[in-house]
């Protein structure tokens, strides 16, 4: 601390710098959230059509997407609503379809900055999606909650608005256009993991093994009958556990983390 600066002025300068740092971190998160949000907006059109077939209005579908940030979970939800399923059936199906986010949340909790408090972690838990999780894990440093909030501020409204627009105008679009929009999110997710895979051969190997295992799980007898959500959990646990045992991450002192 510069003794020539009055203490009150020093606190004011430090506080302004701290607020500026939070603002820049939040804006960086918003920047990362732009391509994610655009992908969400496109994919949500097809979900909006499913919501319309289930009898939901644009407002109802948009609100559902704002609270449930999961494509498979939402598709299951709208399908169950259309079939007249009860609340218990919907709750069980959503638990199964979204179980993989429990694993992702555990991994993300270790990536967040130690300054992240419980209320902030709970807010982040609302939107632990594949793409925002991938963008966070790909960072080499700890992830500030302000960075994640920035991604949420852009991506979540795009997801909700896309679903609402799908209800409102989705049925007007040609079938080929809707089909093209539905696969755009996969291309965006590849854009998240490819840069890290190019920098790290271990990550590249794990990604390739994951692709191969995912494909084989759809063609091997008996295994291909396992629900997709359950198979994703099994592959995630097995592949990540093997990778952690074979290639443990070393801390700053050179010792392997458990």
Sine and cosine of phi, psi and omega as CSV:
sin_phi,cos_phi,sin_psi,cos_psi,sin_omega,cos_omega
0.00,0.00,0.73,-0.68,0.04,-1.00
-0.97,0.24,0.90,-0.43,-0.06,-1.00
-0.93,0.37,-0.29,0.96,0.00,-1.00
-0.97,0.23,-0.22,0.98,0.00,-1.00
-0.99,-0.15,0.80,-0.60,0.04,-1.00
-0.82,0.57,0.56,-0.83,-0.09,-1.00
-0.86,0.51,-0.65,0.76,-0.01,-1.00
-0.90,0.44,-0.64,0.77,0.02,-1.00
-0.93,0.37,-0.62,0.78,0.02,-1.00
-0.88,0.48,-0.70,0.72,0.02,-1.00
-0.89,0.46,-0.62,0.78,0.00,-1.00
-0.91,0.41,-0.69,0.73,0.01,-1.00
-0.91,0.42,-0.67,0.74,0.02,-1.00
-0.90,0.44,-0.68,0.74,0.01,-1.00
-0.90,0.45,-0.66,0.75,0.03,-1.00
-0.89,0.45,-0.65,0.76,0.03,-1.00
-0.91,0.43,-0.63,0.78,0.01,-1.00
-0.91,0.41,-0.69,0.73,0.02,-1.00
-0.91,0.41,-0.62,0.78,0.02,-1.00
-0.91,0.42,-0.64,0.77,0.02,-1.00
-0.89,0.46,-0.67,0.74,0.05,-1.00
-0.89,0.46,-0.66,0.75,-0.03,-1.00
-0.90,0.44,-0.71,0.70,0.00,-1.00
-0.90,0.43,-0.64,0.76,0.03,-1.00
-0.90,0.44,-0.68,0.74,0.03,-1.00
-0.89,0.45,-0.67,0.74,-0.01,-1.00
-0.92,0.38,-0.58,0.82,0.08,-1.00
-0.90,0.44,-0.62,0.78,0.08,-1.00
-0.90,0.43,-0.64,0.77,0.06,-1.00
-0.88,0.47,-0.63,0.78,0.02,-1.00
-0.88,0.47,-0.69,0.72,0.05,-1.00
-0.92,0.39,-0.50,0.86,-0.04,-1.00
-0.96,0.27,-0.28,0.96,-0.04,-1.00
-0.90,0.45,-0.82,0.57,0.02,-1.00
-0.90,0.44,-0.55,0.83,0.05,-1.00
-0.90,0.43,-0.71,0.71,-0.01,-1.00
-0.90,0.44,-0.63,0.78,0.03,-1.00
-0.90,0.44,-0.65,0.76,0.07,-1.00
-0.90,0.44,-0.66,0.75,0.03,-1.00
-0.89,0.45,-0.68,0.73,-0.03,-1.00
-0.87,0.50,-0.66,0.75,-0.01,-1.00
-0.92,0.38,-0.74,0.68,-0.05,-1.00
-0.92,0.38,-0.56,0.83,-0.05,-1.00
-0.90,0.43,-0.32,0.95,0.06,-1.00
-0.86,0.52,-0.72,0.69,-0.01,-1.00
-0.92,0.40,-0.57,0.82,0.08,-1.00
-0.91,0.41,-0.59,0.81,0.02,-1.00
-0.89,0.45,-0.58,0.81,0.04,-1.00
-0.91,0.40,-0.65,0.76,0.06,-1.00
-0.89,0.45,-0.62,0.78,0.02,-1.00
-0.92,0.40,-0.61,0.79,0.03,-1.00
-0.91,0.40,-0.64,0.77,0.04,-1.00
-0.90,0.43,-0.44,0.90,0.03,-1.00
-0.99,0.12,-0.06,1.00,0.04,-1.00
1.00,-0.05,0.19,0.98,0.00,-1.00
-1.00,0.09,0.53,-0.85,0.11,-0.99
-0.99,0.13,0.18,-0.98,0.01,-1.00
-0.88,0.48,-0.63,0.78,0.01,-1.00
-0.92,0.40,-0.70,0.72,0.00,-1.00
-0.90,0.43,-0.68,0.74,-0.01,-1.00
-0.92,0.38,-0.65,0.76,0.03,-1.00
-0.90,0.43,-0.64,0.77,0.02,-1.00
-0.93,0.38,-0.61,0.79,0.05,-1.00
-0.89,0.46,-0.66,0.75,0.01,-1.00
-0.93,0.36,-0.52,0.85,0.01,-1.00
-0.92,0.38,-0.51,0.86,-0.02,-1.00
-1.00,-0.06,-0.43,0.90,-0.05,-1.00
-0.84,-0.54,0.99,-0.13,-0.08,-1.00
-1.00,-0.08,0.94,0.35,0.00,-1.00
-0.41,-0.91,0.85,-0.53,-0.07,-1.00
-0.91,0.41,-0.75,0.66,0.00,-1.00
-0.90,0.43,-0.65,0.76,0.01,-1.00
-0.90,0.43,-0.65,0.76,0.01,-1.00
-0.94,0.35,-0.65,0.76,0.02,-1.00
-0.88,0.48,-0.67,0.74,0.06,-1.00
-0.90,0.45,-0.64,0.77,0.00,-1.00
-0.88,0.47,-0.77,0.64,-0.05,-1.00
-0.92,0.40,-0.57,0.82,0.04,-1.00
-0.91,0.41,-0.67,0.75,0.01,-1.00
-0.93,0.37,-0.62,0.79,0.05,-1.00
-0.89,0.46,-0.67,0.74,0.01,-1.00
-0.89,0.45,-0.53,0.85,-0.01,-1.00
-1.00,0.05,-0.02,1.00,0.02,-1.00
0.97,0.24,0.47,0.88,-0.02,-1.00
-0.93,0.38,0.40,-0.92,0.00,-1.00
-1.00,0.09,0.10,-0.99,-0.06,-1.00
-0.89,0.45,-0.65,0.76,-0.04,-1.00
-0.91,0.42,-0.67,0.74,0.04,-1.00
-0.88,0.48,-0.68,0.74,0.01,-1.00
-0.90,0.44,-0.69,0.72,-0.03,-1.00
-0.89,0.46,-0.69,0.73,-0.01,-1.00
-0.91,0.41,-0.70,0.71,-0.01,-1.00
-0.90,0.45,-0.66,0.75,0.02,-1.00
-0.90,0.43,-0.61,0.80,0.04,-1.00
-0.89,0.46,-0.67,0.74,-0.01,-1.00
-0.94,0.33,-0.72,0.69,-0.08,-1.00
-0.91,0.41,-0.50,0.86,-0.08,-1.00
-0.95,-0.31,0.24,0.97,-0.08,-1.00
-0.89,0.45,-0.47,0.88,-0.04,-1.00
-0.90,0.44,-0.40,0.92,0.00,-1.00
-0.93,0.36,-0.35,0.94,0.11,-0.99
-0.90,0.44,-0.69,0.72,0.04,-1.00
-0.91,0.41,-0.68,0.73,-0.01,-1.00
-0.91,0.43,-0.60,0.80,0.01,-1.00
-0.91,0.41,-0.63,0.78,0.04,-1.00
-0.89,0.46,-0.69,0.73,0.02,-1.00
-0.92,0.39,-0.66,0.75,-0.03,-1.00
-0.92,0.39,-0.55,0.84,0.00,-1.00
-0.88,0.48,-0.48,0.88,0.03,-1.00
-0.99,0.16,-0.32,0.95,-0.02,-1.00
-1.00,0.02,-0.38,0.93,-0.04,-1.00
-0.93,0.37,0.46,-0.89,0.04,-1.00
-0.88,0.48,0.60,-0.80,0.00,-1.00
-0.86,0.51,-0.36,0.93,0.01,-1.00
-0.97,0.24,-0.13,0.99,-0.03,-1.00
-0.95,0.31,0.88,-0.47,-0.05,-1.00
-1.00,0.07,0.19,-0.98,-0.06,-1.00
-0.85,0.53,-0.74,0.67,0.01,-1.00
-0.85,0.53,-0.61,0.80,0.01,-1.00
-0.94,0.34,-0.60,0.80,0.06,-1.00
-0.91,0.41,-0.61,0.80,0.02,-1.00
-0.91,0.41,-0.61,0.79,0.05,-1.00
-0.91,0.42,-0.66,0.75,0.04,-1.00
-0.90,0.45,-0.59,0.81,-0.01,-1.00
-0.87,0.49,-0.33,0.95,0.03,-1.00
-0.93,0.37,-0.47,0.88,-0.13,-0.99
-0.73,-0.68,0.78,0.62,0.12,-0.99
-1.00,0.05,1.00,0.04,0.00,-1.00
-0.98,-0.19,0.25,-0.97,-0.03,-1.00
-0.84,0.55,-0.71,0.70,-0.13,-0.99
-0.96,0.28,-0.71,0.71,0.02,-1.00
-0.93,0.36,-0.55,0.83,0.10,-0.99
-0.89,0.45,-0.72,0.69,0.01,-1.00
-0.88,0.47,-0.67,0.75,0.01,-1.00
-0.91,0.42,-0.54,0.84,0.00,-1.00
-0.97,0.24,-0.72,0.70,-0.02,-1.00
-0.91,0.41,-0.51,0.86,-0.03,-1.00
-0.94,0.34,-0.30,0.95,0.02,-1.00
-0.95,0.32,0.60,-0.80,-0.04,-1.00
-0.99,0.13,-0.35,0.94,0.01,-1.00
-0.96,-0.28,0.02,-1.00,0.05,-1.00
-0.92,0.40,0.47,-0.88,-0.06,-1.00
-0.98,-0.17,0.85,-0.53,0.06,-1.00
-0.97,0.26,0.57,-0.82,0.04,-1.00
-0.90,0.43,-0.44,0.90,0.04,-1.00
-0.93,0.38,-0.56,0.83,0.06,-1.00
-0.90,0.43,-0.71,0.71,-0.01,-1.00
-0.92,0.38,-0.62,0.78,0.05,-1.00
-0.88,0.48,-0.58,0.82,0.05,-1.00
-0.89,0.45,-0.69,0.72,0.06,-1.00
-0.89,0.46,-0.69,0.73,0.00,-1.00
-0.88,0.47,-0.64,0.77,-0.07,-1.00
-0.89,0.46,-0.47,0.88,0.01,-1.00
-0.99,-0.12,-0.72,0.69,-0.15,-0.99
-0.95,0.31,-0.68,0.73,-0.09,-1.00
-0.90,0.43,-0.72,0.70,0.07,-1.00
-0.88,0.47,-0.58,0.81,0.03,-1.00
-0.90,0.44,-0.66,0.76,0.03,-1.00
-0.88,0.47,-0.73,0.69,-0.02,-1.00
-0.92,0.39,-0.70,0.71,-0.02,-1.00
-0.91,0.41,-0.62,0.78,0.02,-1.00
-0.89,0.47,-0.65,0.76,0.03,-1.00
-0.91,0.42,-0.70,0.72,0.02,-1.00
-0.89,0.46,-0.66,0.75,0.02,-1.00
-0.92,0.38,-0.55,0.83,0.05,-1.00
-0.89,0.46,-0.61,0.80,0.07,-1.00
-0.93,0.38,-0.66,0.75,-0.11,-0.99
-0.96,0.27,-0.70,0.71,-0.13,-0.99
-0.77,-0.64,0.00,1.00,-0.08,-1.00
-0.87,0.50,-0.59,0.81,-0.04,-1.00
-0.94,0.33,-0.23,0.97,0.02,-1.00
-0.99,0.16,-0.47,0.88,-0.06,-1.00
-0.94,0.34,0.50,-0.87,0.09,-1.00
-0.89,0.45,0.45,-0.89,-0.03,-1.00
-0.87,0.48,-0.60,0.80,0.00,-1.00
-0.91,0.42,-0.60,0.80,0.01,-1.00
-0.92,0.40,-0.67,0.74,0.02,-1.00
-0.90,0.43,-0.65,0.76,0.02,-1.00
-0.90,0.44,-0.65,0.76,0.02,-1.00
-0.91,0.42,-0.64,0.76,0.01,-1.00
-0.90,0.43,-0.54,0.84,-0.09,-1.00
-0.94,0.34,-0.37,0.93,-0.01,-1.00
-0.98,-0.21,-0.04,1.00,-0.06,-1.00
-0.92,0.39,-0.49,0.87,-0.03,-1.00
-0.91,0.41,-0.54,0.84,0.01,-1.00
-0.92,0.40,-0.63,0.77,0.06,-1.00
-0.90,0.44,-0.63,0.77,0.03,-1.00
-0.92,0.40,-0.61,0.79,0.01,-1.00
-0.92,0.39,-0.58,0.81,0.08,-1.00
-0.89,0.46,-0.58,0.81,0.03,-1.00
-0.91,0.41,-0.39,0.92,0.02,-1.00
-0.98,0.19,-0.66,0.75,-0.13,-0.99
-1.00,-0.04,-0.40,0.92,-0.07,-1.00
-0.90,0.44,-0.71,0.70,0.00,-1.00
-0.84,0.55,-0.69,0.72,0.02,-1.00
-0.92,0.39,-0.60,0.80,0.03,-1.00
-0.91,0.41,-0.52,0.85,0.03,-1.00
-0.95,0.30,-0.51,0.86,0.00,-1.00
-0.99,0.14,-0.46,0.89,-0.13,-0.99
-0.79,-0.61,0.90,-0.43,-0.04,-1.00
-0.92,0.39,-0.50,0.86,0.02,-1.00
-0.91,0.41,-0.70,0.72,0.04,-1.00
-0.89,0.46,-0.66,0.75,0.03,-1.00
-0.86,0.50,-0.70,0.71,0.01,-1.00
-0.89,0.46,-0.67,0.74,0.01,-1.00
-0.90,0.43,-0.64,0.77,0.02,-1.00
-0.90,0.44,-0.70,0.71,0.00,-1.00
-0.91,0.42,-0.66,0.75,0.05,-1.00
-0.89,0.45,-0.63,0.77,0.02,-1.00
-0.90,0.45,-0.68,0.73,0.04,-1.00
-0.87,0.49,-0.73,0.69,-0.04,-1.00
-0.90,0.43,-0.70,0.72,-0.01,-1.00
-0.91,0.42,-0.61,0.79,0.02,-1.00
-0.90,0.43,-0.66,0.75,0.03,-1.00
-0.91,0.41,-0.72,0.70,-0.03,-1.00
-0.89,0.46,-0.53,0.85,-0.01,-1.00
-0.92,0.38,-0.25,0.97,0.01,-1.00
-1.00,-0.10,-0.13,0.99,-0.06,-1.00
-0.85,-0.53,-0.34,0.94,-0.01,-1.00
-0.96,0.26,0.78,-0.63,0.01,-1.00
-0.82,0.57,0.52,-0.85,-0.02,-1.00
0.95,0.31,-0.75,0.66,0.00,-1.00
-0.92,0.39,-0.60,0.80,-0.04,-1.00
-0.92,0.38,-0.24,0.97,0.02,-1.00
-1.00,0.09,-0.15,0.99,0.04,-1.00
-0.95,0.32,0.71,-0.71,0.02,-1.00
-0.82,0.57,0.55,-0.84,-0.08,-1.00
-0.85,0.53,-0.69,0.73,-0.01,-1.00
-0.87,0.49,-0.68,0.73,0.02,-1.00
-0.92,0.40,-0.66,0.75,0.00,-1.00
-0.91,0.42,-0.61,0.79,0.04,-1.00
-0.87,0.49,-0.67,0.74,0.01,-1.00
-0.90,0.43,-0.71,0.70,-0.02,-1.00
-0.88,0.48,-0.75,0.67,-0.01,-1.00
-0.90,0.44,-0.63,0.77,0.00,-1.00
-0.89,0.46,-0.73,0.68,-0.03,-1.00
-0.91,0.42,-0.73,0.68,-0.08,-1.00
-0.92,0.39,-0.77,0.64,-0.07,-1.00
-0.92,0.40,-0.69,0.73,0.00,-1.00
-0.92,0.40,-0.60,0.80,0.01,-1.00
-0.92,0.40,-0.69,0.72,0.03,-1.00
-0.90,0.44,-0.69,0.73,0.01,-1.00
-0.90,0.44,-0.62,0.78,0.01,-1.00
-0.92,0.40,-0.59,0.81,0.01,-1.00
-0.96,0.28,-0.64,0.77,-0.04,-1.00
-0.99,0.16,-0.57,0.82,-0.07,-1.00
-0.76,-0.65,0.93,0.38,-0.01,-1.00
-0.91,0.42,0.57,-0.82,0.01,-1.00
-0.99,0.13,0.75,-0.66,0.00,-1.00
-1.00,-0.03,0.61,-0.79,0.04,-1.00
-0.99,0.14,-0.12,-0.99,-0.10,-0.99
-0.91,0.41,-0.43,0.90,-0.04,-1.00
-1.00,-0.01,0.01,1.00,0.05,-1.00
1.00,-0.03,0.01,1.00,0.02,-1.00
-1.00,-0.02,0.57,-0.82,-0.04,-1.00
-0.98,0.22,0.69,-0.72,0.09,-1.00
-0.97,0.24,0.54,-0.84,0.05,-1.00
-0.95,0.32,0.00,0.00,0.00,0.00
